[in-house]
């Protein structure tokens, strides 16, 4: 129970990638963390690309960075919807500016760019959004996981073991 007492926000919106929410959510709970599913406010439940539901615990306008030790942004097409909600973008930006853990996988990098926290940072993401991140000022690497201070990023579901290992290590410090 290395993460007992830690609280992590898991962002959610429709069209999320199933494993990229559920794998880290369950893995962090297994380590003792409290994981709060934070939605945009558009619905109390969101469905994945394949229709798998996740129930929202709180909406982004009901929380603040001070409430959490970290935030995880899953991929799929959900991040393109998430970044349309200023309260979700603000949560990610505030977490980054406070030096708290910000972890994004796959298309989750879109939220990092919208939060304006990637300039000069090393990161990875799904290859299709590489140009978006480079144009936002990031240094892009094709690796299973890239850690740059409080920022942890990964590319795809196959990278989830490395992604979660680094998240757990960061929250354990």
Buried (B, 14 or more C-beta within 10 A) or exposed (E): EEBEEBBBBBBBBBBBBBBBBBBBBEBBEEBEBBBBBBBBBBEEEBBBBEEBEBEBBBBBBEBEBEEBBBBBBBBBBBBBBBBEBEBBBBBBBBBBBEEBBBBBBBBBBBBBBBBBBBEEBBBBBBEEBBEBBEEBEBBBBEBBBBBBEBBBBBBBBEBBEBBBBBBBEBBEE
